[in-house]
Amino acid sequence: MLKRVDIFPERVKLLWFKDHWLALSMVVLILLCMAGAIGLAKINKTTPTAVLTTTTQKTFSAANSKNLKLDLEPQTKTAQEIDQDLKNANFTGTALLVKNGEIVLNQGYGFANSSKQWHNNAQTVYHIASSAKFLTAVLIGQAVANQQLSYDDHLDKYYPNIPNADQITIRDLLTMTSGLQQKLQPTTFTTEADNAQFSADNTNPTGAAIGSGRGWTYQPVNYRLLAGILMKITGQSFDTLTKQYFNQKYHLNVEDYDKFHSDDKAALGYQKSLDTPTGVTEVEYQRETGTGNLAMSAGMLYRAYWLFFNGKYFANPLSLVEQHLPAHYTSGLYRYGDVYTSHGIFNGYEPSAVIGKNGQDAVILLANQYYKGHTFEGLSHEIYQKLTGSKIPS
């Protein structure tokens, strides 16, 4: 007997699904598998690997003075290679590397105090030796900006009894083309002004042409006389001038003899042996007035350079670093186009610096172990070339 679907439509549908549910389930399952296969194929076509990575590396601007106090391990592959170079060279001190305005390494190597096993770090303070001449030059530049003196002033205006003083200018002192030298050194110390006067009283000519780069010789007396001139025109001690300008105004934490020897962040100086640090007497230190009697951390020394090249001390900073070619020395720096280097040696301490692109690229090495044949000046130049891809011009 036939069932009338027009009378019982819902019942007929239900009976049909009951009879064919297994077949329908198989069809649905097959369709789902096919859809999954197609989707997987699309995924494999667009994302060859299942691992997705995100970059979270933080950058550290060298223009921020707070970052200069941070210990930073190598931030780039090149910095990692340089880190290994420093270790291979048995470097002892603090290294600061800046590339395109970003700090890519800032850390210590070896000991600040070997007997106490205190390690060097980013905040360790070192004698900066002859690199301090740059700070003396900056004070001269500031005095010129304040119209207290001129680069063309003659030395006889301040020290009339020095040989050829009427022919020697402030610029000649800054570039060490004055033709002056000082062989006799003081054995006692009273005041910085007396120290400068001792230099004035014991200065004699080298015989080289005055104001000519061809007659250039490295003579620290030039900067003792510059310090003396600063004290004469301001009526203040060199120590006071340094603290007021660099510390109170620019927060560079420049240290004198007393501060350095009471600072628990100060590194001791060593020569061949780390068993016995080199001693520095007050007379040895203070007779370097204007030429190398200051101490700083690597970060703050870099900051001093950065402030200068970015015109923070005074306008037209490049007027301070004019040269008497073919000599490259000027204002505590050796200038090669737009790249500047600095170097010093003092009782186990050896600062080396290379600055380029107005401080956007820099290598600062402050070492507290130095002896003959164990210098890091050349290494600082090699590091700069590896860091920037540019060889220091000559």
C-alpha positions in Angstrom: 0.0 0.0 0.0 1.4 3.4 -1.0 1.8 6.1 1.7 0.5 9.5 0.7 3.3 11.9 1.3 1.0 14.9 0.8 -0.9 13.8 4.0 2.2 12.8 6.2 5.2 14.8 4.8 7.1 15.3 8.1 6.9 11.6 9.0 8.1 10.6 5.6 11.2 12.8 5.9 12.0 11.5 9.4 11.7 7.9 8.2 14.0 8.7 5.2 16.8 10.1 7.5 16.5 7.2 9.8 17.1 4.8 7.0 20.1 6.8 5.5 21.8 8.4 8.5 25.0 6.3 8.2 25.5 7.2 4.6 25.0 10.9 5.3 27.5 10.8 8.2 30.1 9.3 6.0 29.6 12.0 3.3 29.9 14.8 5.9 33.1 13.3 7.3 34.6 13.1 3.9 33.7 16.7 3.1 35.3 17.8 6.4 38.5 16.0 5.7 38.7 17.5 2.2 38.2 21.0 3.6 40.9 20.4 6.2 43.3 19.2 3.6 42.7 22.2 1.4 43.2 24.6 4.4 46.4 22.9 5.4 47.7 23.1 1.9 47.1 26.9 1.9 48.8 27.3 5.2 51.9 25.3 4.1 52.0 27.5 0.9 52.1 30.8 2.8 54.0 30.0 6.0 56.8 27.6 5.4 57.7 27.5 9.1 55.4 27.2 12.1 57.6 29.4 14.3 56.9 33.2 14.3 59.5 35.5 15.9 59.2 39.0 17.1 62.0 41.6 17.8 62.0 43.0 21.4 65.6 44.3 21.5 65.8 47.6 23.3 68.0 50.4 22.1 70.1 52.7 24.3 70.6 56.2 23.0 74.1 57.6 23.8 72.5 61.1 24.0 70.8 60.0 27.3 73.4 60.4 30.0 71.6 57.8 32.2 72.3 55.1 29.6 76.0 55.8 29.8 76.0 54.5 33.4 74.5 51.2 32.5 76.5 48.0 32.0 75.5 46.7 28.6 76.7 43.4 27.0 77.3 43.4 23.3 74.1 44.5 21.5 75.1 43.6 17.9 77.0 40.9 16.2 79.9 43.3 15.5 79.9 44.3 19.1 80.2 40.6 20.1 83.2 40.3 17.8 84.8 43.3 19.3 84.1 42.0 22.8 86.1 38.9 21.9 88.9 41.1 20.5 89.2 42.9 23.8 89.3 39.6 25.7 91.9 38.2 23.4 94.0 41.3 23.9 93.8 40.9 27.7 92.2 44.4 28.0 91.7 45.5 31.6 89.4 48.5 31.9 86.1 49.7 30.6 85.1 49.8 26.9 82.2 51.9 25.5 81.1 51.6 21.9 78.6 53.9 20.2 77.3 53.3 16.7 74.9 55.7 15.0 74.1 57.3 18.3 73.3 54.0 20.0 75.3 52.3 22.7 76.2 48.8 21.5 78.6 47.9 24.3 79.4 49.4 27.7 81.1 47.1 30.2 84.2 46.4 32.3 87.0 43.9 31.8 89.4 42.6 34.5 89.8 44.1 38.0 89.5 47.6 39.3 91.1 46.3 42.5 92.9 43.0 42.1 93.5 42.2 45.7 89.8 42.8 46.6 88.6 41.1 43.4 86.5 44.2 42.5 85.7 44.1 38.8 85.7 47.0 36.4 82.3 48.1 35.1 80.5 50.9 33.3 80.8 53.3 36.3 84.4 52.7 37.2 86.5 55.9 37.4 90.0 56.1 35.8 92.7 58.7 35.5 92.2 60.1 32.0 95.8 61.4 31.8 96.5 63.5 28.7 92.8 63.2 27.6 92.2 65.9 30.2 93.8 68.4 27.9 90.6 68.5 26.0 88.8 69.8 29.0 91.3 72.5 29.5 90.8 73.5 25.8 87.0 73.6 26.3 87.5 76.0 29.2 89.6 78.2 26.9 86.8 78.0 24.2 84.3 79.0 26.8 86.4 82.0 27.8 86.7 83.0 24.2 82.9 82.7 23.8 82.5 85.0 26.9 85.0 87.4 25.3 87.4 87.0 28.2 90.2 86.3 25.8 90.9 85.6 22.1 92.6 82.8 20.2 94.9 85.5 18.8 96.0 86.9 22.2 99.7 86.7 22.7 101.3 85.0 25.6 103.2 88.1 26.8 99.8 89.5 27.9 99.8 86.9 30.7 103.4 85.6 31.0 105.7 88.4 29.6 108.9 86.8 30.7 108.6 83.5 28.7 110.9 83.4 25.7 109.2 84.6 22.5 106.0 85.3 24.4 105.3 88.2 22.1 105.1 85.9 19.1 103.2 83.0 20.7 99.4 83.0 20.6 96.7 81.1 22.5 96.1 79.1 19.3 99.8 78.1 19.3 99.5 76.8 22.8 96.3 74.8 21.9 98.1 73.2 18.9 101.4 72.8 20.7 103.2 74.8 18.0 104.5 77.4 20.5 108.1 76.1 20.3 108.2 75.8 24.1 109.3 73.0 26.4 109.8 72.4 30.1 112.5 70.0 31.2 112.6 70.7 35.0 109.6 69.4 36.9 108.5 70.6 40.4 109.2 68.3 43.4 106.7 70.0 45.7 103.2 71.4 45.4 101.6 74.4 47.0 98.8 75.7 44.7 97.8 75.3 41.1 98.7 78.9 40.3 102.2 78.3 41.8 102.5 75.2 39.7 101.6 77.1 36.5 104.1 79.8 37.5 106.8 77.2 38.0 106.2 76.1 34.4 106.4 79.7 33.2 109.7 80.2 35.1 111.2 77.0 33.7 110.1 77.2 30.1 112.6 77.4 27.3 112.4 77.3 23.5 112.8 74.1 21.4 114.1 76.0 18.4 111.2 75.0 16.3 109.3 77.5 14.1 106.5 79.1 16.1 102.9 78.6 14.8 104.0 76.1 12.2 102.7 72.5 12.1 106.1 71.5 10.7 107.7 72.5 14.0 105.2 70.5 16.1 106.4 68.6 19.2 104.3 67.2 22.0 105.0 69.4 25.0 102.6 69.4 28.1 103.8 72.8 29.3 101.5 74.4 26.7 98.5 73.2 28.7 99.9 74.2 32.1 100.3 77.7 30.7 96.7 77.6 29.4 95.5 76.5 32.9 97.5 79.4 34.3 95.9 81.9 31.9 92.5 80.6 32.9 93.3 81.2 36.5 94.6 84.7 35.8 91.5 85.9 33.8 88.9 84.3 36.3 90.7 84.7 39.6 89.7 81.1 40.4 91.7 77.9 40.9 91.7 75.5 38.0 90.0 72.9 40.2 87.2 75.3 41.0 86.8 76.1 37.3 86.6 72.5 36.4 84.0 71.6 39.1 81.8 74.6 38.4 81.8 74.1 34.6 81.9 70.4 34.0 80.2 69.1 37.2 77.8 71.7 38.4 76.6 72.7 34.9 77.0 69.5 32.9 77.1 66.8 35.6 80.2 65.0 34.2 81.5 63.9 37.6 85.1 64.9 36.9 87.3 64.0 39.9 90.4 65.7 41.3 93.1 63.9 43.3 91.3 63.9 46.7 87.9 62.8 45.3 89.5 60.1 43.2 91.4 58.6 46.1 88.3 58.4 48.2 86.0 57.0 45.5 85.1 53.4 45.9 84.5 53.3 42.2 88.1 54.3 41.4 90.3 51.8 39.6 93.8 51.2 40.7 96.5 51.5 38.1 98.7 48.4 37.3 101.7 47.7 35.2 102.9 44.1 34.4 101.9 42.7 37.7 98.4 42.8 39.2 99.8 42.1 42.6 101.0 45.6 43.3 99.2 48.7 42.0 101.2 51.7 40.9 101.3 54.5 43.4 100.5 58.1 42.5 101.8 60.8 44.8 100.0 64.1 45.1 102.9 66.0 43.7 103.0 63.7 40.6 99.3 64.3 40.2 99.0 68.0 40.9 101.9 69.0 38.7 99.8 67.9 35.8 97.5 70.9 36.3 95.7 71.5 33.0 97.5 68.6 31.3 96.3 65.4 33.0 95.2 65.6 36.7 91.6 64.6 36.3 89.6 61.3 36.5 86.3 60.2 34.9 84.3 57.2 33.8 84.2 56.1 30.2 80.6 57.2 29.9 81.2 60.7 31.2 84.3 61.1 29.0 82.2 60.2 26.0 79.6 62.7 27.2 82.2 65.4 27.4 83.0 64.9 23.7 79.4 64.6 22.7 78.5 67.9 24.4 81.3 69.6 22.6 80.6 68.3 19.1 76.9 69.0 19.4 77.5 72.6 20.4 76.3 72.4 23.9 79.3 74.2 25.5 79.3 77.1 23.1 78.4 78.0 19.5 80.8 77.2 16.6 82.8 74.5 18.5 84.9 73.7 15.5 86.7 77.1 15.9 88.4 75.5 18.9 89.9 72.6 17.0 91.4 74.5 14.1 94.9 73.1 13.2 98.3 74.2 12.2 98.8 71.5 9.5 100.6 69.3 8.7 100.4 68.7 12.5 97.1 67.0 13.5 97.1 67.9 17.2 94.6 70.5 18.4 92.9 71.1 21.8 93.7 67.7 23.3 92.8 65.8 20.2 94.3 64.5 17.0 92.1 65.6 14.2 91.8 63.7 10.9 89.0 65.3 8.9 85.9 64.7 10.9 87.4 61.9 13.0 89.2 62.7 16.2 91.4 60.6 18.4 92.8 61.0 21.9 95.4 59.1 23.9 97.2 59.3 27.3 99.5 57.4 29.6 99.8 57.9 33.4 101.2 55.4 36.0 99.4 52.3 34.8 96.4 54.1 33.2 95.9 54.5 29.5 92.8 56.2 28.0 92.2 55.8 24.2 89.3 57.4 22.3 88.1 57.7 18.7 85.2 60.0 17.9 83.4 60.3 14.6 80.3 61.9 13.1 80.0 64.5 15.9 79.9 61.8 18.5 77.5 59.5 16.7 80.2 56.9 16.4 82.8 56.4 19.2 85.2 54.0 20.8 86.3 54.8 24.4 88.8 52.5 26.1 89.9 53.4 29.6 92.5 50.9 30.7 94.0 50.5 34.2 96.9 48.3 33.2 99.6 49.7 31.0 103.3 49.0 30.5 105.7 49.3 27.6 104.6 47.1 24.7 101.2 46.6 26.2 99.2 49.5 24.7 95.6 49.6 23.5 95.8 52.8 21.4 96.2 50.8 18.1 93.4 48.4 19.2 91.0 51.4 19.6 91.7 52.4 16.0 91.1 48.8 14.8 87.9 48.6 16.8 86.6 51.9 15.3 87.3 50.5 11.8 85.4 47.3 12.6 82.6 49.2 14.2 82.1 51.8 11.4 83.7 50.2 8.4 85.8 53.4 8.0 89.5 53.5 8.5 90.9 56.5 10.4 92.2 58.9 7.8 95.8 60.1 8.0 
